[in-house]
Amino acid sequence: MHTIVNPVLKGFNPDPSILRVGEDYYIATSTFEWFPGVAIHHSKDLVNWELLTYPLTRQSQLDMEGNINSGGVWAPCLSYSDGLFYLIYTDVKSRFATFKDTHNYLVTSPDIMGPWSEPIYLNSSGFDPSLFHDEDGRKWLVNMLWDYRKGKNSFAGIVLQEYSVVEEKLVGPIRNIFKGTELRVTEAPHLYKHNGYYYLMTAEGGTGYEHAVTMCRSKSLFGPYEVDPENPILTSVHDPSLRLQKAGHGSLVETQTGEWYLAHLCGRPVKEKFCTLGRETAIQRCYWDEEGWLRVEGGGPQVEVKAPNLEPHPFAPDPEKDDFNTQALSVHWNTLRVPHDESWLTLKERPGFLRLRGRESMNSTHKQSLVARRLQSFQAEIETSLEFNPDTFQQMAGLILYYDTEDYIYLRVSHDDDLGVNLGIIQSKAGVYDELLAQAIPLKSSVSYRLKAVVDGAFVSFFYGEADGEWQAAGELIDLTHLSDEGSTYIRFTGTYVGLCVQDLSGRMKEADFDYFIYKEK
């Protein structure tokens, strides 16, 4: 028997939308302020998954420059109809106050690898949009409705409106088809048709530790919808001992062999409650009971799940070392809010090196010269070698563990009038800046420096070396739990990234050349 081991998508991969087309399975997940937009993973057996592509690769499809932390792409929905892939997504511009500016778009492609179309604007009434293709050929958009008014339920229900393929816009009346249950925070709607019923799956309880998957059904698309008497159909809230917490935000798929599976969001805490890897994606096996309701085998979220009766299809493991010997970045690399271009990131000017030119600070929501990948294991080693010759304290380059503009830990090379070139550690915690070394470490003027981070659960240690010298410790053990959704007083939704960055606060765009990058899970 083959086994699905959860989470199947480790590290920051939340809000899954699962889809089968023939013998191929795809999961689309939220990317928030990271570019390109929407991560799509691929599988043949629901056990083995590879990061395949990102549909939103152009700023004309997704312009996030200046977007807030944990804004950008929320809860995409991937579907397929009549030879065409449909991708619905939200670009969130504001979310902190009473109002939320949440713009919903549609792109299409005949091939999952693209190119994907320019976006069609749909609406802005709420987030978590999803497209349902009915048996009669009509298409319907559902999304949660945001109500800003005092004394009202902010999560005001699930609204439905028809989408016209010919007119490329929403048409006809807007109907509120479901106001939610007593769990409240009703969001993440997905519609399914099964045995004569329309099933509406939603997430409720909020995306934290009270998260849940709920279900209701109706003989009519427009309702009224009957709530599952055993709701929620999946949650972790009643069992803090479960390894997979935060279970919610589900999406359903039927295999070609007639088996049913539910992809859902989850989180794995370390040090009590901190999910430093972000919210992840797991898969549970399901069945329909005699009353026609969906049930999850085992009840709660399971780490090990019986896989479908499909031929195993493993993928080659990703290489641990990136030598930057290609003309394009690996699919694992992301940038913040905007696509990279040759003006600040290049693999061509010095073959075999990644050259970054310094731009704005780590606090910027506009033009950061930062390229990073997800941290996907609680035990990992990250290493790089860079050539950098700063001549002012305003120029920095190095290795960073980054959550958002408020929270990061940065092993950086810079310059000081008294010390010359030196090594320091910057920590921003809830937006409060600190330098963790009592004294910056002077570096020889070799120009070439090796930097390493060792992640062990809730902590990280830094090391440095010059040329081929031995590794030396840089500072003490650092608690990294503030690099998590829970590490802030305000709600947020991403995860820890590890990567490379350069800043030049003088505006002269000083460059740093990175020879390689190693990401090794232990």
C-alpha positions as CSV (number, residue, x, y, z in Angstrom):
1,M,0.0,0.0,0.0
2,H,1.3,3.4,-0.9
3,T,1.0,6.2,1.7
4,I,0.5,9.9,1.5
5,V,2.8,11.6,4.1
6,N,1.5,15.0,5.2
7,P,2.1,17.8,4.7
8,V,2.5,17.0,1.0
9,L,3.5,20.7,0.3
10,K,5.9,21.7,3.1
11,G,6.6,25.3,4.0
12,F,4.6,28.3,3.0
13,N,2.0,26.7,0.7
14,P,-1.5,27.7,2.0
15,D,-5.0,27.8,0.7
16,P,-4.8,24.8,-1.7
17,S,-7.0,24.5,-4.8
18,I,-6.7,21.0,-6.1
19,L,-7.5,19.9,-9.7
20,R,-7.3,16.8,-11.8
21,V,-7.0,16.9,-15.6
22,G,-6.8,13.4,-17.0
23,E,-4.0,11.7,-15.1
24,D,-2.4,14.9,-13.9
25,Y,-3.0,16.5,-10.5
26,Y,-2.3,20.2,-9.7
27,I,-2.5,22.2,-6.5
28,A,-2.5,26.0,-6.7
29,T,-1.5,27.9,-3.5
30,S,-1.4,31.5,-2.3
31,T,1.8,33.5,-2.7
32,F,0.8,36.8,-1.1
33,E,3.4,39.5,-1.7
34,W,5.9,37.1,-3.3
35,F,6.5,37.1,-7.0
36,P,5.8,35.3,-9.4
37,G,2.2,34.8,-8.3
38,V,0.4,31.6,-7.5
39,A,2.5,28.4,-7.0
40,I,1.3,25.4,-8.9
41,H,2.5,21.9,-7.9
42,H,2.1,18.8,-10.0
43,S,1.6,15.1,-9.2
44,K,0.6,11.9,-10.9
45,D,-0.2,9.9,-7.7
46,L,-1.1,12.4,-4.9
47,V,2.0,11.1,-3.0
48,N,4.9,12.8,-4.9
49,W,4.7,16.5,-5.8
50,E,6.9,18.9,-7.7
51,L,6.8,22.7,-7.9
52,L,5.9,23.1,-11.5
53,T,5.2,26.7,-12.5
54,Y,3.8,30.1,-11.6
55,P,1.1,31.5,-13.9
56,L,1.4,35.2,-12.9
57,T,4.8,36.1,-14.3
58,R,4.2,39.6,-15.6
59,Q,3.6,42.9,-13.8
60,S,0.6,43.5,-16.1
61,Q,-1.0,40.4,-14.5
62,L,0.0,41.2,-11.0
63,D,1.2,44.6,-9.9
64,M,2.1,44.4,-6.2
65,E,4.6,47.3,-5.9
66,G,3.8,49.0,-2.6
67,N,1.4,46.2,-1.5
68,I,1.1,45.7,2.3
69,N,2.6,42.7,4.1
70,S,0.5,39.6,3.6
71,G,-1.4,41.4,0.9
72,G,-1.2,40.4,-2.8
73,V,-2.4,37.0,-3.9
74,W,-4.9,35.4,-1.6
75,A,-6.6,32.0,-2.2
76,P,-6.4,31.2,-5.9
77,C,-8.8,28.8,-7.5
78,L,-7.6,26.6,-10.4
79,S,-10.2,24.9,-12.7
80,Y,-10.5,23.4,-16.1
81,S,-13.2,23.4,-18.7
82,D,-13.5,22.9,-22.5
83,G,-9.7,22.6,-23.0
84,L,-8.9,25.7,-21.0
85,F,-7.3,26.2,-17.6
86,Y,-9.0,29.0,-15.5
87,L,-7.2,30.7,-12.6
88,I,-9.1,33.0,-10.3
89,Y,-7.1,35.1,-7.7
90,T,-7.4,38.1,-5.4
91,D,-4.9,41.0,-5.3
92,V,-5.3,42.4,-1.8
93,K,-4.3,46.1,-1.5
94,S,-5.4,46.9,2.0
95,R,-6.6,44.8,4.9
96,F,-5.6,46.3,8.3
97,A,-8.5,48.7,9.0
98,T,-12.3,48.5,8.6
99,F,-12.2,48.4,4.9
100,K,-10.6,45.8,2.6
101,D,-9.6,46.5,-1.0
102,T,-9.7,43.0,-2.6
103,H,-9.6,42.9,-6.4
104,N,-10.5,39.7,-8.1
105,Y,-9.2,38.6,-11.5
106,L,-9.3,35.7,-14.0
107,V,-6.5,34.5,-16.3
108,T,-6.7,31.5,-18.7
109,S,-4.3,29.2,-20.6
110,P,-4.7,26.1,-22.8
111,D,-1.5,24.8,-21.2
112,I,-0.7,24.7,-17.5
113,M,2.8,25.9,-18.4
114,G,1.3,29.0,-20.1
115,P,1.7,31.5,-21.3
116,W,-1.3,32.8,-19.3
117,S,-3.6,35.5,-20.6
118,E,-3.8,39.1,-19.4
119,P,-6.2,39.4,-16.5
120,I,-9.9,40.0,-16.7
121,Y,-11.2,42.1,-13.8
122,L,-14.2,40.5,-12.0
123,N,-15.2,42.3,-8.8
124,S,-13.9,43.6,-5.5
125,S,-16.7,42.7,-3.1
126,G,-14.6,40.2,-1.1
127,F,-11.9,37.7,-1.3
128,D,-11.4,33.9,-1.9
129,P,-13.1,33.8,-5.3
130,S,-13.8,30.5,-6.9
131,L,-15.2,29.5,-10.4
132,F,-17.7,26.7,-10.7
133,H,-18.4,25.1,-14.1
134,D,-21.9,23.7,-14.1
135,E,-23.0,20.7,-16.2
136,D,-25.1,22.9,-18.5
137,G,-22.0,24.9,-19.5
138,R,-22.7,28.0,-17.4
139,K,-20.0,29.3,-15.1
140,W,-20.5,30.9,-11.7
141,L,-18.2,32.9,-9.5
142,V,-18.5,32.6,-5.7
143,N,-16.6,34.7,-3.2
144,M,-17.0,35.8,0.4
145,L,-18.7,39.2,1.0
146,W,-16.9,41.7,3.2
147,D,-19.2,44.0,5.2
148,Y,-17.3,47.0,6.8
149,R,-20.3,48.4,8.7
150,K,-20.4,48.7,12.5
151,G,-22.4,46.0,14.2
152,K,-22.5,43.7,11.2
153,N,-20.9,40.4,10.6
154,S,-17.8,41.3,8.5
155,F,-17.9,37.9,6.8
156,A,-21.3,38.5,5.5
157,G,-21.8,35.4,3.4
158,I,-21.0,33.7,0.1
159,V,-22.2,35.5,-2.9
160,L,-22.8,34.0,-6.4
161,Q,-22.9,35.6,-9.8
162,E,-22.7,34.2,-13.3
163,Y,-19.6,34.7,-15.5
164,S,-20.0,35.2,-19.2
165,V,-17.2,33.8,-21.3
166,V,-18.4,35.7,-24.3
167,E,-18.6,39.1,-22.6
168,E,-15.6,38.3,-20.3
169,K,-17.3,39.8,-17.3
170,L,-19.8,38.9,-14.5
171,V,-23.4,39.2,-15.5
172,G,-26.9,39.0,-13.9
173,P,-28.0,39.3,-10.3
174,I,-25.7,38.8,-7.3
175,R,-27.2,36.3,-4.8
176,N,-26.0,35.7,-1.2
177,I,-26.5,31.9,-1.1
178,F,-25.0,31.1,2.4
179,K,-24.6,33.2,5.5
180,G,-22.4,30.7,7.3
181,T,-22.7,28.8,10.6
182,E,-22.1,29.6,14.2
183,L,-18.4,29.1,13.6
184,R,-18.4,32.4,11.7
185,V,-15.6,33.8,9.5
186,T,-17.1,32.1,6.5
187,E,-14.8,32.2,3.5
188,A,-13.0,30.0,0.9
189,P,-16.1,28.8,-1.0
190,H,-15.9,26.0,-3.5
191,L,-18.9,24.5,-5.3
192,Y,-19.2,20.9,-6.4
193,K,-22.0,18.9,-8.1
194,H,-22.5,15.3,-6.9
195,N,-25.4,12.9,-7.1
196,G,-27.9,15.7,-7.9
197,Y,-26.8,18.0,-5.1
198,Y,-24.8,21.2,-5.2
199,Y,-22.3,21.1,-2.4
200,L,-20.8,24.3,-1.0
201,M,-17.5,23.8,0.9
202,T,-16.3,26.7,3.0
203,A,-13.7,27.5,5.6
204,E,-14.8,28.8,8.9
205,G,-13.4,29.7,12.3
206,G,-10.6,31.8,11.0
207,T,-7.3,30.6,9.5
208,G,-5.6,30.1,12.9
209,Y,-6.0,27.3,15.4
210,E,-9.8,27.3,15.3
211,H,-9.8,26.8,11.5
212,A,-12.3,24.3,10.0
213,V,-13.7,22.9,6.8
214,T,-17.5,23.0,6.7
215,M,-20.1,21.7,4.1
216,C,-23.6,22.4,3.1
217,R,-25.8,21.3,0.1
218,S,-28.8,22.2,-1.9
219,K,-30.8,20.8,-4.9
220,S,-30.7,24.3,-6.3
221,L,-27.6,26.3,-7.1
222,F,-29.2,29.3,-5.5
223,G,-30.1,27.5,-2.3
224,P,-31.4,27.3,0.3
225,Y,-28.4,25.3,1.5
226,E,-28.7,22.6,4.2
227,V,-25.8,22.5,6.7
228,D,-24.1,19.2,7.3
229,P,-25.4,18.0,10.7
230,E,-21.9,16.8,11.6
231,N,-20.1,20.0,10.7
232,P,-17.2,20.7,10.7
233,I,-16.1,17.9,8.5
234,L,-12.4,18.6,9.3
235,T,-10.8,20.6,12.1
236,S,-7.9,20.3,14.5
237,V,-9.4,22.6,17.2
238,H,-10.4,19.9,19.6
239,D,-7.0,18.0,19.7
240,P,-3.9,20.1,20.4
241,S,-1.8,16.9,20.3
242,L,-2.4,16.5,16.5
243,R,0.8,17.2,14.5
244,L,-1.3,18.9,11.8
245,Q,-3.0,22.0,13.4
246,K,-5.1,24.8,11.8
247,A,-6.8,22.2,9.5
248,G,-9.2,24.1,7.2
249,H,-9.6,25.8,3.8
250,G,-10.4,22.6,1.8
251,S,-10.6,21.7,-1.8
252,L,-12.0,18.4,-3.2
253,V,-10.8,16.1,-6.0
254,E,-12.0,12.7,-7.4
255,T,-9.3,10.4,-8.9
256,Q,-9.7,8.6,-12.2
257,T,-10.3,5.5,-10.1
258,G,-13.3,7.0,-8.3
259,E,-11.5,7.8,-5.0
260,W,-12.0,11.1,-3.2
261,Y,-9.4,13.3,-1.5
262,L,-9.5,16.6,0.3
263,A,-6.5,19.0,0.1
264,H,-6.5,21.4,3.0
265,L,-4.4,24.0,4.8
266,C,-2.5,23.0,8.0
267,G,0.3,24.2,10.2
268,R,3.0,22.5,12.3
269,P,3.9,24.4,15.4
270,V,7.3,24.4,17.1
271,K,7.9,25.8,20.6
272,E,4.2,25.6,21.6
273,K,2.3,27.6,18.9
274,F,4.7,29.1,16.4
275,C,4.4,27.8,12.8
276,T,7.7,29.1,11.5
277,L,7.4,27.3,8.2
278,G,4.1,29.0,7.5
279,R,0.8,27.3,6.6
280,E,1.2,24.2,4.5
281,T,-0.9,21.8,2.4
282,A,-2.0,18.3,3.4
283,I,-4.3,15.7,1.8
284,Q,-6.9,13.5,3.4
285,R,-8.8,10.5,2.1
286,C,-12.6,10.9,2.0
287,Y,-15.8,9.0,1.3
288,W,-19.5,9.8,0.9
289,D,-21.8,8.3,3.6
290,E,-25.2,6.8,3.2
291,E,-26.9,10.2,3.7
292,G,-24.8,11.7,0.9
293,W,-22.4,13.7,3.1
294,L,-18.7,13.9,2.7
295,R,-16.6,12.3,5.4
296,V,-12.9,12.3,6.1
297,E,-11.4,8.9,6.9
298,G,-10.1,8.9,10.5
299,G,-12.1,12.0,11.3
300,G,-9.3,14.4,12.0
301,P,-6.2,15.4,9.9
302,Q,-3.9,12.4,9.6
303,V,-0.2,12.5,8.9
304,E,-0.2,9.2,7.1
305,V,-3.1,8.6,4.6
306,K,-3.8,5.7,2.3
307,A,-2.9,6.8,-1.2
308,P,-5.1,6.2,-4.3
309,N,-4.7,3.1,-6.4
310,L,-2.4,4.7,-8.9
311,E,1.0,3.9,-10.3
312,P,3.7,5.6,-8.1
313,H,5.4,8.5,-9.9
314,P,8.3,9.9,-8.0
315,F,10.2,13.0,-9.1
316,A,13.9,13.5,-9.1
317,P,15.0,15.4,-5.9
318,D,15.8,19.0,-6.2
319,P,19.6,19.7,-6.2
320,E,20.8,21.1,-2.9
321,K,23.3,23.5,-4.6
322,D,22.5,26.2,-7.1
323,D,25.7,27.2,-8.9
324,F,24.0,30.0,-10.8
325,N,25.3,28.5,-14.1
326,T,22.0,28.9,-16.0
327,Q,20.5,31.9,-17.8
328,A,17.3,31.8,-15.6
329,L,16.6,31.4,-12.0
330,S,15.3,28.1,-10.6
331,V,11.6,27.8,-10.1
332,H,12.2,27.8,-6.3
333,W,13.4,31.5,-6.2
334,N,11.0,34.3,-5.5
335,T,11.3,38.1,-5.3
336,L,9.2,40.6,-3.3
337,R,6.2,42.2,-5.0
338,V,7.8,42.8,-8.4
339,P,9.5,40.7,-11.1
340,H,13.2,40.8,-11.3
341,D,14.9,42.4,-14.3
342,E,18.5,42.9,-15.5
343,S,18.8,46.3,-13.8
344,W,19.2,44.8,-10.4
345,L,19.4,40.9,-10.8
346,T,21.5,39.2,-13.5
347,L,23.0,35.8,-14.2
348,K,24.5,37.1,-17.4
349,E,26.9,39.9,-16.6
350,R,29.3,37.5,-14.8
351,P,28.5,33.9,-15.8
352,G,28.5,31.5,-12.9
353,F,27.5,34.2,-10.4
354,L,24.2,35.8,-9.3
355,R,24.8,39.5,-9.3
356,L,22.4,41.7,-7.2
357,R,22.6,45.5,-7.2
358,G,21.6,47.1,-4.0
359,R,18.4,49.1,-3.8
360,E,16.0,49.9,-1.0
361,S,16.0,48.8,2.6
362,M,14.5,45.6,4.2
363,N,11.5,47.8,5.2
364,S,10.6,48.8,1.7
365,T,7.4,47.5,0.0
366,H,8.6,48.8,-3.4
367,K,12.1,48.0,-4.6
368,Q,14.0,45.4,-2.6
369,S,16.9,43.6,-4.1
370,L,16.1,40.3,-2.4
371,V,15.7,36.8,-3.9
372,A,14.7,33.9,-1.6
373,R,13.1,30.5,-1.4
374,R,10.8,28.9,1.1
375,L,12.2,27.3,4.3
376,Q,10.5,23.9,4.2
377,S,12.1,22.0,7.0
378,F,12.7,22.6,10.7
379,Q,16.3,21.4,10.3
380,A,18.2,23.0,7.4
381,E,21.6,24.4,6.5
382,I,21.8,27.4,4.2
383,E,25.1,28.5,2.7
384,T,26.4,31.0,0.2
385,S,29.6,32.7,-0.9
386,L,29.7,36.3,-2.0
387,E,32.1,38.9,-3.3
388,F,31.3,42.3,-2.0
389,N,33.4,45.4,-1.4
390,P,31.2,48.0,0.4
391,D,32.7,51.4,1.0
392,T,29.9,52.9,3.3
393,F,27.7,51.7,6.1
394,Q,24.8,52.3,3.7
395,Q,25.8,49.3,1.6
396,M,25.0,45.8,2.9
397,A,24.8,42.3,1.4
398,G,24.4,38.8,2.8
399,L,22.2,35.9,3.9
400,I,18.7,36.6,5.3
401,L,15.9,34.8,7.0
402,Y,12.8,36.8,6.1
403,Y,9.2,36.8,7.1
404,D,8.1,40.4,6.1
405,T,9.3,44.0,6.4
406,E,8.6,43.8,10.2
407,D,10.4,40.5,11.0
408,Y,13.7,39.2,9.6
409,I,17.2,38.1,10.8
410,Y,20.1,39.2,8.5
411,L,23.7,38.1,8.5
412,R,25.2,41.0,6.6
413,V,28.5,42.3,5.3
414,S,28.9,46.0,5.5
415,H,31.5,48.8,6.0
416,D,32.3,50.9,9.0
417,D,34.7,53.9,9.2
418,D,36.6,52.4,12.1
419,L,36.4,48.6,11.4
420,G,36.4,48.7,7.6
421,V,34.6,45.7,6.0
422,N,32.7,43.9,8.8
423,L,30.1,41.2,9.6
424,G,27.0,41.9,11.7
425,I,23.6,40.5,12.5
426,I,20.5,42.6,12.1
427,Q,17.3,41.5,13.7
428,S,13.9,43.2,13.2
429,K,11.3,41.9,15.6
430,A,7.8,43.3,15.3
431,G,9.4,46.2,13.4
432,V,11.9,47.0,16.2
433,Y,15.5,47.2,14.8
434,D,18.4,45.6,16.7
435,E,22.0,44.6,16.1
436,L,22.7,41.3,17.9
437,L,26.5,41.4,18.1
438,A,28.0,43.6,20.8
439,Q,30.8,44.4,18.3
440,A,30.7,43.8,14.6
441,I,33.3,41.3,13.4
442,P,36.1,42.8,11.3
443,L,36.7,41.0,8.0
444,K,39.9,40.7,6.0
445,S,39.8,42.5,2.8
446,S,39.6,39.3,0.7
447,V,36.4,40.5,-0.8
448,S,35.1,36.9,-0.9
449,Y,33.1,35.8,2.2
450,R,31.2,32.6,3.0
451,L,28.1,32.8,5.1
452,K,26.0,30.0,6.7
453,A,22.8,29.6,8.7
454,V,21.9,26.5,10.5
455,V,18.2,26.2,11.4
456,D,17.2,23.8,14.2
457,G,13.6,24.0,15.1
458,A,12.8,27.3,16.8
459,F,16.4,28.6,16.6
460,V,19.1,29.6,14.1
461,S,22.9,29.8,14.3
462,F,25.1,31.9,12.0
463,F,28.6,31.1,10.8
464,Y,31.1,32.8,8.5
465,G,34.4,32.0,6.8
466,E,36.8,33.8,4.6
467,A,38.0,32.2,1.3
468,D,38.6,28.5,2.2
469,G,39.1,29.0,5.9
470,E,37.3,27.1,8.6
471,W,33.8,28.1,9.7
472,Q,33.6,30.4,12.8
473,A,30.5,31.1,14.8
474,A,28.9,34.5,14.4
475,G,27.0,35.4,17.6
476,E,24.8,33.3,19.8
477,L,21.8,31.0,19.1
478,I,18.8,33.2,17.9
479,D,15.2,32.5,18.5
480,L,13.4,32.7,15.2
481,T,9.8,32.1,16.3
482,H,8.9,35.7,15.5
483,L,9.2,34.6,11.8
484,S,5.7,33.2,11.9
485,D,2.1,34.1,11.6
486,E,1.9,34.0,15.4
487,G,5.0,36.2,15.9
488,S,3.0,39.4,15.6
489,T,0.1,41.1,17.3
490,Y,-1.6,41.6,13.9
491,I,-2.8,38.7,11.7
492,R,-0.6,37.7,8.8
493,F,-0.3,34.8,6.5
494,T,3.1,33.9,4.9
495,G,6.1,32.0,6.1
496,T,9.9,32.0,6.5
497,Y,12.0,32.5,3.5
498,V,15.8,32.1,3.3
499,G,17.8,33.9,0.7
500,L,20.2,36.6,-0.6
501,C,19.9,40.4,-0.6
502,V,21.8,43.6,-1.2
503,Q,21.0,47.1,0.0
504,D,22.5,50.4,-1.1
505,L,20.8,53.2,0.9
506,S,23.0,55.7,-0.9
507,G,21.3,55.1,-4.1
508,R,24.5,54.1,-6.0
509,M,23.3,50.5,-6.5
510,K,26.5,48.8,-5.3
511,E,26.6,45.2,-6.6
512,A,27.4,41.9,-4.8
513,D,28.2,38.7,-6.6
514,F,27.0,35.4,-5.1
515,D,28.9,32.3,-6.3
516,Y,26.5,29.6,-5.1
517,F,23.6,28.9,-2.8
518,I,23.1,25.7,-0.8
519,Y,19.8,24.7,0.8
520,K,20.1,21.4,2.5
521,E,17.4,19.8,4.7
522,K,18.6,17.5,7.5
